Amino acid sequence: MLKTSHISSKLGAEESFVYLARSLELKKKGVDVISFGIGQPDFQPPPHVIEYAKQAMDSGFNGYGPSLGMPELREAVSDFINEEYGVDVKPEEVAITAGAKAAIFIGMLALLEPGDEVIIPDPAYPLYESVARFIGANIIFLRLHRGNNYKIRYEDIERLVTNRTRMIVLNYPENPVGSTMDQRDVEALVDLAYKKNFVIVSDEIYDHFVYEGKHFSTLQTPYWRDVVYYVNGFSKTFGMTGWRLGYVVANRDLISKLSVIANNMYSCPVTFAQIAAAKALQDGLEWFKPILNQYRKRRDLIHRHLGSIKGVHVFKPEGAFYIFPDFTEIIKAKGLKDERELADRLLEEKGVVVLPGTAFSKDAGKGHLRFAFAVREEDIEKGIERIKSWLES
Ligand SMILES: Cc1ncc(COP(=O)(O)O)c(C=O)c1O
């Protein structure tokens, strides 16, 4: 038997992929599965973007490219962000990565030392904690509360900052709770980071999935070049999860440091995908408007339906496409062990995929489930009906 390394055992796996595999297995057996599991948009990339990718392959973009990304895409990303947020990001301040996940991994690797303190929201996308543990950083959790609309708030962070704080991770709109951040909190936090000399890893991958108001980016603050490591990507807004394209914006010294790590890990992001993505950005996001309206309707629908289940407490998400209801009372009433048993039974007995809240937080996830509402309205209704009928059985 081959023995695996100690260092690899420090990494945690993202459980949504485990549930994805289980639901595919059930589908193969002919079960009519409704999946609120993995966070993947249910729309395809726009046809013109797929056409661009084919053309790029036909014109020979099938080889290696620069580790920090194709110049065409670095420039298109900076133009897109500048237009969107009225800022002046330069192409040299952009790196293209093999997904936002890789952007986060290489950024934390470039910035953190073992023993550094890193503040991570709780609950959160599990990658942040996994990579921080891998590096040996000291994790301080910033607990988010339903009573405060799960907001990441300046005052709560300030209380956790010490002289050893090296990094804070932000994610807004947030996975798994769907909260956004207020402009004043973002601004105050960037100021604090500047004064105290820590870095903000700001994962803004859901910036276009905002249902009320407009996203305020960390890049709109005056000191971003000193303190911000901004992460975004094509997976969510463009429905391009399988294309593995993400990007970073940061000061140019930091960007150039990323090159070596990226080079060791994956050489370069997929070249023809980058050429297509550059053109996609240049075409703008007019096509996305109806999608946002559709996702808002889904958000309203799933929130209403979950809220109508007696014993379920739920926050109405302001962004992203996740909802994080509290089923604690139901778990008790049904005599279940925990949210994991509930998620497993719903999958096996009703073909409904949901993720246990503890996939996102050991404590704050207890009794909770995460639903991704990247599914058609009729499937939302069908899925919740199945859950209700299981609860009544
Ligand atoms: C908050 C957050 N960041 C990053 C990612 C990863 O995105 P990518 O597919 O670009 O690696 C996800 C995917 O679910 C996410 O929810």
Ligand as a Chemical Component Dictionary entry (heavy atoms), coordinates in Angstrom:
data_LIG
# 
_chem_comp.id                   LIG 
_chem_comp.type                 NON-POLYMER 
_chem_comp.pdbx_formal_charge   0 
_chem_comp.three_letter_code    LIG 
# 
loop_
_chem_comp_atom.comp_id 
_chem_comp_atom.atom_id 
_chem_comp_atom.alt_atom_id 
_chem_comp_atom.type_symbol 
_chem_comp_atom.charge 
_chem_comp_atom.model_Cartn_x 
_chem_comp_atom.model_Cartn_y 
_chem_comp_atom.model_Cartn_z 
_chem_comp_atom.pdbx_ordinal 
LIG C1 C1 C 0 -16.683 31.692 -3.352  1  
LIG C2 C2 C 0 -16.092 30.909 -4.458  2  
LIG N1 N1 N 0 -14.854 31.201 -4.885  3  
LIG C3 C3 C 0 -14.271 30.498 -5.859  4  
LIG C4 C4 C 0 -14.924 29.450 -6.473  5  
LIG C5 C5 C 0 -14.202 28.656 -7.521  6  
LIG O1 O1 O 0 -14.392 29.123 -8.798  7  
LIG P1 P1 P 0 -13.602 28.512 -10.043 8  
LIG O2 O2 O 0 -14.548 27.583 -10.733 9  
LIG O3 O3 O 0 -13.285 29.706 -10.889 10 
LIG O4 O4 O 0 -12.396 27.838 -9.548  11 
LIG C6 C6 C 0 -16.211 29.104 -6.062  12 
LIG C7 C7 C 0 -16.912 27.954 -6.665  13 
LIG O5 O5 O 0 -17.885 27.449 -6.168  14 
LIG C8 C8 C 0 -16.810 29.855 -5.026  15 
LIG O6 O6 O 0 -18.030 29.576 -4.579  16 
# 
loop_
_chem_comp_bond.comp_id 
_chem_comp_bond.atom_id_1 
_chem_comp_bond.atom_id_2 
_chem_comp_bond.value_order 
_chem_comp_bond.pdbx_ordinal 
LIG C1 C2 SING 1  
LIG C2 N1 SING 2  
LIG C2 C8 DOUB 3  
LIG N1 C3 DOUB 4  
LIG C3 C4 SING 5  
LIG C4 C5 SING 6  
LIG C4 C6 DOUB 7  
LIG C5 O1 SING 8  
LIG O1 P1 SING 9  
LIG P1 O2 DOUB 10 
LIG P1 O3 SING 11 
LIG P1 O4 SING 12 
LIG C6 C7 SING 13 
LIG C6 C8 SING 14 
LIG C7 O5 DOUB 15 
LIG C8 O6 SING 16 
# 
